[in-house]
Amino acid sequence: MNSKPKKLLIIGSSQGVYGGIEAFMMTIAKAASQWPEYDVKLCFKLTKGSIANQTLKQAANNSCNSVSYVNRGSLSLTKVIGWADILHVQNTPPDIIFISKLLGKKIFLTVHNWRIYTNRIHYTLWGISIKLTHKRWFNSNFVWNTWEPKEKSKNSEAFPTVSMLPQTWCEPSKRKGFIFLGRWIENKGIEEILKAYSLNKFDVKEHPLTILGDGPLKPTIDKLINELNLEGVKLPGFVDAKVKDEMLASSKWLLAPANTKEDLGLTPIEARSVGVPSIVTNDGGLPEAGGEAALIAIPGDVEDLAKWMKIAINMKDDEYISRSKIAKESLKNYLKPIEFYRHAYMANV
Protein backbone atom coordinates (compact mmCIF):
# COMPACT_ATOMS: atom_id res chain seq x y z
CA MET A 1 0.00 0.00 0.00
CA ASN A 2 1.30 3.46 -0.87
CA SER A 3 2.30 5.59 2.11
CA LYS A 4 0.79 8.69 0.53
CA PRO A 5 -2.99 8.81 1.15
CA LYS A 6 -5.29 8.58 -1.86
CA LYS A 7 -7.59 11.56 -2.33
CA LEU A 8 -11.17 10.32 -2.00
CA LEU A 9 -14.07 12.54 -3.09
CA ILE A 10 -17.58 11.53 -2.06
CA ILE A 11 -19.88 13.57 -4.27
CA GLY A 12 -23.51 13.70 -5.31
CA SER A 13 -26.36 15.98 -6.28
CA SER A 14 -28.47 17.53 -3.52
CA GLN A 15 -31.44 19.83 -3.13
CA GLY A 16 -29.72 21.31 -0.09
CA VAL A 17 -31.68 19.33 2.49
CA TYR A 18 -30.85 16.31 4.61
CA GLY A 19 -32.17 13.16 2.94
CA GLY A 20 -31.35 9.51 2.41
CA ILE A 21 -28.63 10.02 -0.18
CA GLU A 22 -27.02 12.81 1.84
CA ALA A 23 -27.08 10.58 4.93
CA PHE A 24 -25.39 7.77 3.01
CA MET A 25 -22.68 10.10 1.73
CA MET A 26 -22.01 11.34 5.26
CA THR A 27 -21.85 7.81 6.61
CA ILE A 28 -19.17 6.87 4.08
CA ALA A 29 -17.29 10.15 4.64
CA LYS A 30 -17.29 9.76 8.41
CA ALA A 31 -15.95 6.22 8.22
CA ALA A 32 -13.39 7.00 5.50
CA SER A 33 -12.06 9.94 7.51
CA GLN A 34 -10.77 7.37 10.00
CA TRP A 35 -9.00 5.29 7.35
CA PRO A 36 -5.36 6.50 7.15
CA GLU A 37 -4.95 5.50 3.51
CA TYR A 38 -7.45 8.16 2.40
CA ASP A 39 -7.67 11.94 2.40
CA VAL A 40 -11.41 12.63 2.26
CA LYS A 41 -13.57 15.42 0.90
CA LEU A 42 -17.38 15.52 0.89
CA CYS A 43 -19.07 17.53 -1.86
CA PHE A 44 -22.71 18.32 -2.58
CA LYS A 45 -23.53 19.51 -6.09
CA LEU A 46 -26.58 21.68 -5.52
CA THR A 47 -29.46 21.40 -7.96
CA LYS A 48 -30.63 24.52 -9.76
CA GLY A 49 -31.95 27.12 -7.32
CA SER A 50 -31.02 25.08 -4.23
CA ILE A 51 -29.27 26.42 -1.14
CA ALA A 52 -27.83 24.15 1.56
CA ASN A 53 -29.84 24.52 4.75
CA GLN A 54 -28.39 24.59 8.25
CA THR A 55 -29.46 21.04 9.12
CA LEU A 56 -27.53 19.64 6.16
CA LYS A 57 -24.49 21.80 6.88
CA GLN A 58 -24.35 20.83 10.54
CA ALA A 59 -24.69 17.11 9.81
CA ALA A 60 -22.09 17.30 7.02
CA ASN A 61 -19.59 19.14 9.21
CA ASN A 62 -20.02 16.47 11.87
CA SER A 63 -19.12 13.75 9.38
CA CYS A 64 -16.16 15.22 7.50
CA ASN A 65 -13.54 17.92 8.05
CA SER A 66 -13.68 19.06 4.42
CA VAL A 67 -17.13 19.81 3.00
CA SER A 68 -18.00 21.86 -0.08
CA TYR A 69 -21.14 22.93 -1.92
CA VAL A 70 -20.85 23.59 -5.65
CA ASN A 71 -23.15 24.44 -8.54
CA ARG A 72 -23.52 22.29 -11.62
CA GLY A 73 -21.23 23.18 -14.49
CA SER A 74 -19.18 25.46 -12.27
CA LEU A 75 -15.43 25.96 -12.06
CA SER A 76 -15.66 24.88 -8.41
CA LEU A 77 -17.05 21.52 -9.53
CA THR A 78 -14.16 20.98 -11.95
CA LYS A 79 -11.62 21.97 -9.29
CA VAL A 80 -12.91 19.58 -6.65
CA ILE A 81 -12.99 16.72 -9.18
CA GLY A 82 -9.45 17.64 -10.27
CA TRP A 83 -8.28 17.32 -6.66
CA ALA A 84 -9.40 13.70 -6.33
CA ASP A 85 -7.78 10.39 -7.17
CA ILE A 86 -10.94 8.40 -6.50
CA LEU A 87 -14.57 9.49 -6.72
CA HIS A 88 -17.58 7.81 -5.14
CA VAL A 89 -20.44 9.36 -7.10
CA GLN A 90 -24.15 9.12 -6.32
CA ASN A 91 -26.53 8.21 -9.15
CA THR A 92 -25.46 9.07 -12.72
CA PRO A 93 -24.79 12.84 -13.07
CA PRO A 94 -23.24 13.26 -16.56
CA ASP A 95 -21.35 16.45 -15.68
CA ILE A 96 -19.51 14.84 -12.77
CA ILE A 97 -18.82 11.59 -14.59
CA PHE A 98 -17.74 13.12 -17.93
CA ILE A 99 -15.33 15.56 -16.25
CA SER A 100 -13.95 12.79 -14.04
CA LYS A 101 -13.40 10.51 -17.00
CA LEU A 102 -11.66 13.24 -19.01
CA LEU A 103 -9.34 13.85 -16.06
CA GLY A 104 -8.52 10.14 -15.77
CA LYS A 105 -10.09 9.57 -12.35
CA LYS A 106 -11.29 6.28 -10.90
CA ILE A 107 -15.08 6.45 -10.63
CA PHE A 108 -17.14 4.34 -8.24
CA LEU A 109 -20.88 4.77 -8.55
CA THR A 110 -23.79 4.08 -6.21
CA VAL A 111 -27.13 4.15 -8.03
CA HIS A 112 -29.98 4.94 -5.66
CA ASN A 113 -32.83 5.41 -8.16
CA TRP A 114 -34.50 3.24 -10.76
CA ARG A 115 -34.00 4.23 -14.37
CA ILE A 116 -36.70 6.61 -15.53
CA TYR A 117 -37.66 6.53 -19.17
CA THR A 118 -37.70 10.26 -19.85
CA ASN A 119 -36.67 12.37 -22.81
CA ARG A 120 -34.15 10.81 -25.17
CA ILE A 121 -31.26 13.18 -24.36
CA HIS A 122 -31.29 12.53 -20.62
CA TYR A 123 -31.90 8.82 -21.10
CA THR A 124 -28.95 8.56 -23.49
CA LEU A 125 -26.62 10.61 -21.27
CA TRP A 126 -27.43 8.49 -18.23
CA GLY A 127 -26.80 5.33 -20.22
CA ILE A 128 -23.40 6.61 -21.40
CA SER A 129 -22.46 7.89 -17.93
CA ILE A 130 -23.01 4.62 -16.14
CA LYS A 131 -20.79 2.75 -18.60
CA LEU A 132 -17.89 5.13 -17.96
CA THR A 133 -17.61 4.13 -14.31
CA HIS A 134 -15.14 1.63 -12.91
CA LYS A 135 -17.61 0.00 -10.53
CA ARG A 136 -21.33 0.53 -10.01
CA TRP A 137 -23.33 -0.54 -7.02
CA PHE A 138 -27.15 -0.55 -7.12
CA ASN A 139 -29.09 -0.20 -3.90
CA SER A 140 -31.58 -2.97 -4.75
CA ASN A 141 -32.12 -5.70 -7.30
CA PHE A 142 -35.19 -3.78 -8.41
CA VAL A 143 -33.07 -0.74 -9.27
CA TRP A 144 -30.39 -2.91 -10.89
CA ASN A 145 -32.93 -4.59 -13.15
CA THR A 146 -34.14 -1.24 -14.49
CA TRP A 147 -30.59 -0.31 -15.51
CA GLU A 148 -29.39 -3.71 -16.68
CA PRO A 149 -32.60 -5.63 -17.45
CA LYS A 150 -30.97 -8.40 -19.45
CA GLU A 151 -27.25 -8.97 -19.17
CA LYS A 152 -25.59 -7.88 -15.94
CA SER A 153 -22.18 -6.22 -16.18
CA LYS A 154 -19.27 -7.88 -14.40
CA ASN A 155 -18.59 -4.44 -12.88
CA SER A 156 -22.05 -4.25 -11.28
CA GLU A 157 -23.47 -5.48 -8.00
CA ALA A 158 -26.65 -4.92 -5.99
CA PHE A 159 -26.78 -4.36 -2.24
CA PRO A 160 -28.56 -1.82 -0.02
CA THR A 161 -27.20 1.58 0.88
CA VAL A 162 -27.72 2.41 4.52
CA SER A 163 -26.70 4.99 7.07
CA MET A 164 -26.18 4.61 10.80
CA LEU A 165 -28.85 2.17 11.96
CA PRO A 166 -30.62 2.36 15.32
CA GLN A 167 -29.52 -0.10 18.01
CA THR A 168 -32.24 0.52 20.60
CA TRP A 169 -33.95 -2.59 21.93
CA CYS A 170 -37.38 -3.24 23.35
CA GLU A 171 -38.62 -6.66 24.41
CA PRO A 172 -41.23 -7.97 21.94
CA SER A 173 -43.75 -8.44 24.75
CA LYS A 174 -43.62 -4.71 25.51
CA ARG A 175 -44.14 -3.48 21.96
CA LYS A 176 -47.43 -2.01 20.84
CA GLY A 177 -49.12 -0.98 17.63
CA PHE A 178 -47.91 0.29 14.28
CA ILE A 179 -45.54 3.03 13.18
CA PHE A 180 -44.90 4.87 9.92
CA LEU A 181 -41.69 6.86 9.41
CA GLY A 182 -41.18 9.26 6.56
CA ARG A 183 -42.02 12.41 4.72
CA TRP A 184 -45.71 12.99 4.13
CA ILE A 185 -45.87 12.98 0.35
CA GLU A 186 -48.04 11.36 -2.31
CA ASN A 187 -47.94 7.59 -2.81
CA LYS A 188 -46.15 6.76 0.43
CA GLY A 189 -49.32 5.01 1.62
CA ILE A 190 -50.23 7.24 4.58
CA GLU A 191 -53.84 7.64 3.48
CA GLU A 192 -54.14 3.89 2.94
CA ILE A 193 -52.75 3.30 6.43
CA LEU A 194 -55.37 5.53 8.04
CA LYS A 195 -58.23 3.95 6.09
CA ALA A 196 -57.00 0.42 6.84
CA TYR A 197 -56.61 1.26 10.52
CA SER A 198 -60.16 2.61 10.54
CA LEU A 199 -61.55 -0.56 8.93
CA ASN A 200 -60.06 -2.77 11.63
CA LYS A 201 -61.46 -0.81 14.58
CA PHE A 202 -58.49 -1.77 16.74
CA ASP A 203 -58.33 -1.32 20.49
CA VAL A 204 -56.44 1.98 20.37
CA LYS A 205 -54.76 1.46 23.73
CA GLU A 206 -53.32 -1.91 22.78
CA HIS A 207 -52.75 -1.19 19.09
CA PRO A 208 -52.02 2.54 18.62
CA LEU A 209 -50.91 4.01 15.31
CA THR A 210 -47.99 6.46 15.21
CA ILE A 211 -47.22 8.44 12.07
CA LEU A 212 -43.89 10.21 12.37
CA GLY A 213 -42.78 13.02 10.10
CA ASP A 214 -44.46 15.85 8.25
CA GLY A 215 -44.79 17.19 4.75
CA PRO A 216 -47.07 18.60 2.04
CA LEU A 217 -49.83 16.05 2.76
CA LYS A 218 -50.37 17.28 6.33
CA PRO A 219 -53.66 19.14 5.58
CA THR A 220 -54.96 16.07 3.75
CA ILE A 221 -53.94 13.74 6.57
CA ASP A 222 -55.46 15.96 9.27
CA LYS A 223 -58.71 16.15 7.32
CA LEU A 224 -58.83 12.40 6.76
CA ILE A 225 -58.29 11.66 10.45
CA ASN A 226 -61.24 13.93 11.28
CA GLU A 227 -63.45 12.43 8.57
CA LEU A 228 -62.73 8.89 9.77
CA ASN A 229 -63.18 9.98 13.39
CA LEU A 230 -60.00 8.14 14.26
CA GLU A 231 -58.73 7.72 17.79
CA GLY A 232 -55.40 6.27 18.82
CA VAL A 233 -53.46 8.03 16.06
CA LYS A 234 -50.35 9.84 17.27
CA LEU A 235 -48.74 12.55 15.12
CA PRO A 236 -45.50 13.62 16.86
CA GLY A 237 -44.12 15.39 13.77
CA PHE A 238 -40.35 15.33 13.34
CA VAL A 239 -38.43 14.13 16.40
CA ASP A 240 -34.73 13.76 17.13
CA ALA A 241 -32.92 10.53 16.29
CA LYS A 242 -32.93 9.16 19.85
CA VAL A 243 -36.68 9.61 20.26
CA LYS A 244 -37.35 8.20 16.79
CA ASP A 245 -35.30 5.10 17.52
CA GLU A 246 -37.10 4.54 20.83
CA MET A 247 -40.52 4.94 19.20
CA LEU A 248 -39.56 2.54 16.41
CA ALA A 249 -38.17 -0.12 18.75
CA SER A 250 -41.26 0.00 20.99
CA SER A 251 -43.66 -0.48 18.05
CA LYS A 252 -44.78 -3.96 17.09
CA TRP A 253 -44.88 -3.40 13.33
CA LEU A 254 -43.48 -0.88 10.89
CA LEU A 255 -45.77 0.14 8.03
CA ALA A 256 -44.24 0.97 4.62
CA PRO A 257 -47.07 0.57 2.08
CA ALA A 258 -45.77 2.75 -0.75
CA ASN A 259 -47.19 2.74 -4.27
CA THR A 260 -44.45 4.63 -6.08
CA LYS A 261 -41.81 2.15 -7.34
CA GLU A 262 -39.78 2.63 -4.18
CA ASP A 263 -36.09 2.26 -4.97
CA LEU A 264 -35.31 0.46 -1.73
CA GLY A 265 -36.96 1.69 1.46
CA LEU A 266 -34.66 2.55 4.35
CA THR A 267 -37.26 2.42 7.12
CA PRO A 268 -37.87 -1.37 6.92
CA ILE A 269 -34.10 -1.83 7.26
CA GLU A 270 -34.02 0.49 10.26
CA ALA A 271 -36.90 -1.48 11.77
CA ARG A 272 -35.12 -4.79 11.18
CA SER A 273 -32.05 -3.48 12.99
CA VAL A 274 -34.13 -3.25 16.18
CA GLY A 275 -36.01 -6.49 15.53
CA VAL A 276 -39.27 -4.92 14.38
CA PRO A 277 -40.82 -6.67 11.37
CA SER A 278 -42.63 -4.74 8.64
CA ILE A 279 -45.76 -4.73 6.58
CA VAL A 280 -44.62 -3.55 3.15
CA THR A 281 -46.18 -3.52 -0.28
CA ASN A 282 -44.97 -5.40 -3.31
CA ASP A 283 -43.56 -2.16 -4.64
CA GLY A 284 -40.08 -1.68 -6.08
CA GLY A 285 -37.36 -2.64 -3.61
CA LEU A 286 -39.59 -2.74 -0.52
CA PRO A 287 -39.89 -6.55 -0.35
CA GLU A 288 -36.08 -6.75 -0.41
CA ALA A 289 -35.80 -4.15 2.35
CA GLY A 290 -38.47 -5.84 4.45
CA GLY A 291 -36.81 -9.23 4.15
CA GLU A 292 -38.24 -12.67 4.77
CA ALA A 293 -39.94 -11.65 8.02
CA ALA A 294 -42.13 -9.02 6.32
CA LEU A 295 -45.80 -9.29 5.43
CA ILE A 296 -46.46 -8.10 1.88
CA ALA A 297 -49.60 -6.24 0.81
CA ILE A 298 -50.87 -5.09 -2.57
CA PRO A 299 -49.85 -1.48 -3.38
CA GLY A 300 -52.74 0.97 -3.09
CA ASP A 301 -55.21 -1.66 -1.84
CA VAL A 302 -56.74 -0.50 1.45
CA GLU A 303 -58.64 -3.72 2.14
CA ASP A 304 -55.59 -5.87 1.55
CA LEU A 305 -53.49 -3.68 3.85
CA ALA A 306 -56.23 -3.86 6.49
CA LYS A 307 -56.19 -7.65 6.18
CA TRP A 308 -52.45 -7.85 6.83
CA MET A 309 -52.64 -5.41 9.71
CA LYS A 310 -55.27 -7.62 11.32
CA ILE A 311 -53.15 -10.73 10.73
CA ALA A 312 -50.17 -8.96 12.27
CA ILE A 313 -52.03 -7.98 15.43
CA ASN A 314 -53.61 -11.42 15.85
CA MET A 315 -50.33 -13.24 15.30
CA LYS A 316 -49.39 -15.67 18.06
CA ASP A 317 -46.56 -14.58 20.32
CA ASP A 318 -44.19 -17.36 19.29
CA GLU A 319 -44.58 -16.56 15.58
CA TYR A 320 -44.08 -12.85 16.21
CA ILE A 321 -40.94 -13.47 18.27
CA SER A 322 -39.64 -15.71 15.49
CA ARG A 323 -40.27 -13.00 12.88
CA SER A 324 -38.63 -10.41 15.10
CA LYS A 325 -35.53 -12.59 15.39
CA ILE A 326 -35.41 -13.33 11.66
CA ALA A 327 -35.87 -9.64 10.81
CA LYS A 328 -32.81 -8.67 12.83
CA GLU A 329 -30.50 -11.61 12.20
CA SER A 330 -31.07 -11.73 8.44
CA LEU A 331 -29.57 -8.25 8.11
CA LYS A 332 -26.12 -9.80 8.61
CA ASN A 333 -26.27 -11.41 5.17
CA TYR A 334 -28.12 -8.51 3.54
CA LEU A 335 -25.98 -5.51 4.42
CA LYS A 336 -22.40 -4.77 3.46
CA PRO A 337 -20.13 -3.68 6.31
CA ILE A 338 -18.74 -0.18 5.91
CA GLU A 339 -15.26 -1.67 5.53
CA PHE A 340 -16.39 -3.05 2.16
CA TYR A 341 -15.90 0.40 0.62
CA ARG A 342 -12.49 0.83 2.20
CA HIS A 343 -11.14 -2.24 0.48
CA ALA A 344 -13.10 -1.77 -2.76
CA TYR A 345 -11.63 1.67 -3.44
CA MET A 346 -8.05 0.54 -2.90
CA ALA A 347 -8.33 -2.85 -4.60
CA ASN A 348 -9.36 -1.22 -7.85
CA VAL A 349 -6.92 1.68 -7.92
C-alpha positions as CSV (number, residue, x, y, z in Angstrom):
1,M,0.0,0.0,0.0
2,N,1.3,3.5,-0.9
3,S,2.3,5.6,2.1
4,K,0.8,8.7,0.5
5,P,-3.0,8.8,1.1
6,K,-5.3,8.6,-1.9
7,K,-7.6,11.6,-2.3
8,L,-11.2,10.3,-2.0
9,L,-14.1,12.5,-3.1
10,I,-17.6,11.5,-2.1
11,I,-19.9,13.6,-4.3
12,G,-23.5,13.7,-5.3
13,S,-26.4,16.0,-6.3
14,S,-28.5,17.5,-3.5
15,Q,-31.4,19.8,-3.1
16,G,-29.7,21.3,-0.1
17,V,-31.7,19.3,2.5
18,Y,-30.8,16.3,4.6
19,G,-32.2,13.2,2.9
20,G,-31.4,9.5,2.4
21,I,-28.6,10.0,-0.2
22,E,-27.0,12.8,1.8
23,A,-27.1,10.6,4.9
24,F,-25.4,7.8,3.0
25,M,-22.7,10.1,1.7
26,M,-22.0,11.3,5.3
27,T,-21.9,7.8,6.6
28,I,-19.2,6.9,4.1
29,A,-17.3,10.1,4.6
30,K,-17.3,9.8,8.4
31,A,-15.9,6.2,8.2
32,A,-13.4,7.0,5.5
33,S,-12.1,9.9,7.5
34,Q,-10.8,7.4,10.0
35,W,-9.0,5.3,7.3
36,P,-5.4,6.5,7.2
37,E,-4.9,5.5,3.5
38,Y,-7.5,8.2,2.4
39,D,-7.7,11.9,2.4
40,V,-11.4,12.6,2.3
41,K,-13.6,15.4,0.9
42,L,-17.4,15.5,0.9
43,C,-19.1,17.5,-1.9
44,F,-22.7,18.3,-2.6
45,K,-23.5,19.5,-6.1
46,L,-26.6,21.7,-5.5
47,T,-29.5,21.4,-8.0
48,K,-30.6,24.5,-9.8
49,G,-32.0,27.1,-7.3
50,S,-31.0,25.1,-4.2
51,I,-29.3,26.4,-1.1
52,A,-27.8,24.2,1.6
53,N,-29.8,24.5,4.8
54,Q,-28.4,24.6,8.2
55,T,-29.5,21.0,9.1
56,L,-27.5,19.6,6.2
57,K,-24.5,21.8,6.9
58,Q,-24.3,20.8,10.5
59,A,-24.7,17.1,9.8
60,A,-22.1,17.3,7.0
61,N,-19.6,19.1,9.2
62,N,-20.0,16.5,11.9
63,S,-19.1,13.8,9.4
64,C,-16.2,15.2,7.5
65,N,-13.5,17.9,8.0
66,S,-13.7,19.1,4.4
67,V,-17.1,19.8,3.0
68,S,-18.0,21.9,-0.1
69,Y,-21.1,22.9,-1.9
70,V,-20.8,23.6,-5.6
71,N,-23.1,24.4,-8.5
72,R,-23.5,22.3,-11.6
73,G,-21.2,23.2,-14.5
74,S,-19.2,25.5,-12.3
75,L,-15.4,26.0,-12.1
76,S,-15.7,24.9,-8.4
77,L,-17.0,21.5,-9.5
78,T,-14.2,21.0,-11.9
79,K,-11.6,22.0,-9.3
80,V,-12.9,19.6,-6.7
81,I,-13.0,16.7,-9.2
82,G,-9.4,17.6,-10.3
83,W,-8.3,17.3,-6.7
84,A,-9.4,13.7,-6.3
85,D,-7.8,10.4,-7.2
86,I,-10.9,8.4,-6.5
87,L,-14.6,9.5,-6.7
88,H,-17.6,7.8,-5.1
89,V,-20.4,9.4,-7.1
90,Q,-24.1,9.1,-6.3
91,N,-26.5,8.2,-9.2
92,T,-25.5,9.1,-12.7
93,P,-24.8,12.8,-13.1
94,P,-23.2,13.3,-16.6
95,D,-21.4,16.5,-15.7
96,I,-19.5,14.8,-12.8
97,I,-18.8,11.6,-14.6
98,F,-17.7,13.1,-17.9
99,I,-15.3,15.6,-16.2
100,S,-14.0,12.8,-14.0
101,K,-13.4,10.5,-17.0
102,L,-11.7,13.2,-19.0
103,L,-9.3,13.8,-16.1
104,G,-8.5,10.1,-15.8
105,K,-10.1,9.6,-12.4
106,K,-11.3,6.3,-10.9
107,I,-15.1,6.5,-10.6
108,F,-17.1,4.3,-8.2
109,L,-20.9,4.8,-8.6
110,T,-23.8,4.1,-6.2
111,V,-27.1,4.1,-8.0
112,H,-30.0,4.9,-5.7
113,N,-32.8,5.4,-8.2
114,W,-34.5,3.2,-10.8
115,R,-34.0,4.2,-14.4
116,I,-36.7,6.6,-15.5
117,Y,-37.7,6.5,-19.2
118,T,-37.7,10.3,-19.8
119,N,-36.7,12.4,-22.8
120,R,-34.2,10.8,-25.2
121,I,-31.3,13.2,-24.4
122,H,-31.3,12.5,-20.6
123,Y,-31.9,8.8,-21.1
124,T,-28.9,8.6,-23.5
125,L,-26.6,10.6,-21.3
126,W,-27.4,8.5,-18.2
127,G,-26.8,5.3,-20.2
128,I,-23.4,6.6,-21.4
129,S,-22.5,7.9,-17.9
130,I,-23.0,4.6,-16.1
131,K,-20.8,2.7,-18.6
132,L,-17.9,5.1,-18.0
133,T,-17.6,4.1,-14.3
134,H,-15.1,1.6,-12.9
135,K,-17.6,0.0,-10.5
136,R,-21.3,0.5,-10.0
137,W,-23.3,-0.5,-7.0
138,F,-27.1,-0.5,-7.1
139,N,-29.1,-0.2,-3.9
140,S,-31.6,-3.0,-4.7
141,N,-32.1,-5.7,-7.3
142,F,-35.2,-3.8,-8.4
143,V,-33.1,-0.7,-9.3
144,W,-30.4,-2.9,-10.9
145,N,-32.9,-4.6,-13.2
146,T,-34.1,-1.2,-14.5
147,W,-30.6,-0.3,-15.5
148,E,-29.4,-3.7,-16.7
149,P,-32.6,-5.6,-17.4
150,K,-31.0,-8.4,-19.5
151,E,-27.2,-9.0,-19.2
152,K,-25.6,-7.9,-15.9
153,S,-22.2,-6.2,-16.2
154,K,-19.3,-7.9,-14.4
155,N,-18.6,-4.4,-12.9
156,S,-22.1,-4.2,-11.3
157,E,-23.5,-5.5,-8.0
158,A,-26.6,-4.9,-6.0
159,F,-26.8,-4.4,-2.2
160,P,-28.6,-1.8,0.0
161,T,-27.2,1.6,0.9
162,V,-27.7,2.4,4.5
163,S,-26.7,5.0,7.1
164,M,-26.2,4.6,10.8
165,L,-28.8,2.2,12.0
166,P,-30.6,2.4,15.3
167,Q,-29.5,-0.1,18.0
168,T,-32.2,0.5,20.6
169,W,-34.0,-2.6,21.9
170,C,-37.4,-3.2,23.4
171,E,-38.6,-6.7,24.4
172,P,-41.2,-8.0,21.9
173,S,-43.7,-8.4,24.7
174,K,-43.6,-4.7,25.5
175,R,-44.1,-3.5,22.0
176,K,-47.4,-2.0,20.8
177,G,-49.1,-1.0,17.6
178,F,-47.9,0.3,14.3
179,I,-45.5,3.0,13.2
180,F,-44.9,4.9,9.9
181,L,-41.7,6.9,9.4
182,G,-41.2,9.3,6.6
183,R,-42.0,12.4,4.7
184,W,-45.7,13.0,4.1
185,I,-45.9,13.0,0.4
186,E,-48.0,11.4,-2.3
187,N,-47.9,7.6,-2.8
188,K,-46.2,6.8,0.4
189,G,-49.3,5.0,1.6
190,I,-50.2,7.2,4.6
191,E,-53.8,7.6,3.5
192,E,-54.1,3.9,2.9
193,I,-52.7,3.3,6.4
194,L,-55.4,5.5,8.0
195,K,-58.2,3.9,6.1
196,A,-57.0,0.4,6.8
197,Y,-56.6,1.3,10.5
198,S,-60.2,2.6,10.5
199,L,-61.6,-0.6,8.9
200,N,-60.1,-2.8,11.6
201,K,-61.5,-0.8,14.6
202,F,-58.5,-1.8,16.7
203,D,-58.3,-1.3,20.5
204,V,-56.4,2.0,20.4
205,K,-54.8,1.5,23.7
206,E,-53.3,-1.9,22.8
207,H,-52.7,-1.2,19.1
208,P,-52.0,2.5,18.6
209,L,-50.9,4.0,15.3
210,T,-48.0,6.5,15.2
211,I,-47.2,8.4,12.1
212,L,-43.9,10.2,12.4
213,G,-42.8,13.0,10.1
214,D,-44.5,15.9,8.3
215,G,-44.8,17.2,4.7
216,P,-47.1,18.6,2.0
217,L,-49.8,16.0,2.8
218,K,-50.4,17.3,6.3
219,P,-53.7,19.1,5.6
220,T,-55.0,16.1,3.7
221,I,-53.9,13.7,6.6
222,D,-55.5,16.0,9.3
223,K,-58.7,16.2,7.3
224,L,-58.8,12.4,6.8
225,I,-58.3,11.7,10.4
226,N,-61.2,13.9,11.3
227,E,-63.5,12.4,8.6
228,L,-62.7,8.9,9.8
229,N,-63.2,10.0,13.4
230,L,-60.0,8.1,14.3
231,E,-58.7,7.7,17.8
232,G,-55.4,6.3,18.8
233,V,-53.5,8.0,16.1
234,K,-50.3,9.8,17.3
235,L,-48.7,12.6,15.1
236,P,-45.5,13.6,16.9
237,G,-44.1,15.4,13.8
238,F,-40.3,15.3,13.3
239,V,-38.4,14.1,16.4
240,D,-34.7,13.8,17.1
241,A,-32.9,10.5,16.3
242,K,-32.9,9.2,19.8
243,V,-36.7,9.6,20.3
244,K,-37.4,8.2,16.8
245,D,-35.3,5.1,17.5
246,E,-37.1,4.5,20.8
247,M,-40.5,4.9,19.2
248,L,-39.6,2.5,16.4
249,A,-38.2,-0.1,18.7
250,S,-41.3,0.0,21.0
251,S,-43.7,-0.5,18.0
252,K,-44.8,-4.0,17.1
253,W,-44.9,-3.4,13.3
254,L,-43.5,-0.9,10.9
255,L,-45.8,0.1,8.0
256,A,-44.2,1.0,4.6
257,P,-47.1,0.6,2.1
258,A,-45.8,2.7,-0.7
259,N,-47.2,2.7,-4.3
260,T,-44.5,4.6,-6.1
261,K,-41.8,2.1,-7.3
262,E,-39.8,2.6,-4.2
263,D,-36.1,2.3,-5.0
264,L,-35.3,0.5,-1.7
265,G,-37.0,1.7,1.5
266,L,-34.7,2.6,4.3
267,T,-37.3,2.4,7.1
268,P,-37.9,-1.4,6.9
269,I,-34.1,-1.8,7.3
270,E,-34.0,0.5,10.3
271,A,-36.9,-1.5,11.8
272,R,-35.1,-4.8,11.2
273,S,-32.0,-3.5,13.0
274,V,-34.1,-3.3,16.2
275,G,-36.0,-6.5,15.5
276,V,-39.3,-4.9,14.4
277,P,-40.8,-6.7,11.4
278,S,-42.6,-4.7,8.6
279,I,-45.8,-4.7,6.6
280,V,-44.6,-3.5,3.2
281,T,-46.2,-3.5,-0.3
282,N,-45.0,-5.4,-3.3
283,D,-43.6,-2.2,-4.6
284,G,-40.1,-1.7,-6.1
285,G,-37.4,-2.6,-3.6
286,L,-39.6,-2.7,-0.5
287,P,-39.9,-6.6,-0.4
288,E,-36.1,-6.7,-0.4
289,A,-35.8,-4.2,2.4
290,G,-38.5,-5.8,4.4
291,G,-36.8,-9.2,4.1
292,E,-38.2,-12.7,4.8
293,A,-39.9,-11.6,8.0
294,A,-42.1,-9.0,6.3
295,L,-45.8,-9.3,5.4
296,I,-46.5,-8.1,1.9
297,A,-49.6,-6.2,0.8
298,I,-50.9,-5.1,-2.6
299,P,-49.9,-1.5,-3.4
300,G,-52.7,1.0,-3.1
301,D,-55.2,-1.7,-1.8
302,V,-56.7,-0.5,1.5
303,E,-58.6,-3.7,2.1
304,D,-55.6,-5.9,1.6
305,L,-53.5,-3.7,3.8
306,A,-56.2,-3.9,6.5
307,K,-56.2,-7.7,6.2
308,W,-52.4,-7.9,6.8
309,M,-52.6,-5.4,9.7
310,K,-55.3,-7.6,11.3
311,I,-53.2,-10.7,10.7
312,A,-50.2,-9.0,12.3
313,I,-52.0,-8.0,15.4
314,N,-53.6,-11.4,15.8
315,M,-50.3,-13.2,15.3
316,K,-49.4,-15.7,18.1
317,D,-46.6,-14.6,20.3
318,D,-44.2,-17.4,19.3
319,E,-44.6,-16.6,15.6
320,Y,-44.1,-12.9,16.2
321,I,-40.9,-13.5,18.3
322,S,-39.6,-15.7,15.5
323,R,-40.3,-13.0,12.9
324,S,-38.6,-10.4,15.1
325,K,-35.5,-12.6,15.4
326,I,-35.4,-13.3,11.7
327,A,-35.9,-9.6,10.8
328,K,-32.8,-8.7,12.8
329,E,-30.5,-11.6,12.2
330,S,-31.1,-11.7,8.4
331,L,-29.6,-8.2,8.1
332,K,-26.1,-9.8,8.6
333,N,-26.3,-11.4,5.2
334,Y,-28.1,-8.5,3.5
335,L,-26.0,-5.5,4.4
336,K,-22.4,-4.8,3.5
337,P,-20.1,-3.7,6.3
338,I,-18.7,-0.2,5.9
339,E,-15.3,-1.7,5.5
340,F,-16.4,-3.0,2.2
341,Y,-15.9,0.4,0.6
342,R,-12.5,0.8,2.2
343,H,-11.1,-2.2,0.5
344,A,-13.1,-1.8,-2.8
345,Y,-11.6,1.7,-3.4
346,M,-8.1,0.5,-2.9
347,A,-8.3,-2.9,-4.6
348,N,-9.4,-1.2,-7.8
349,V,-6.9,1.7,-7.9
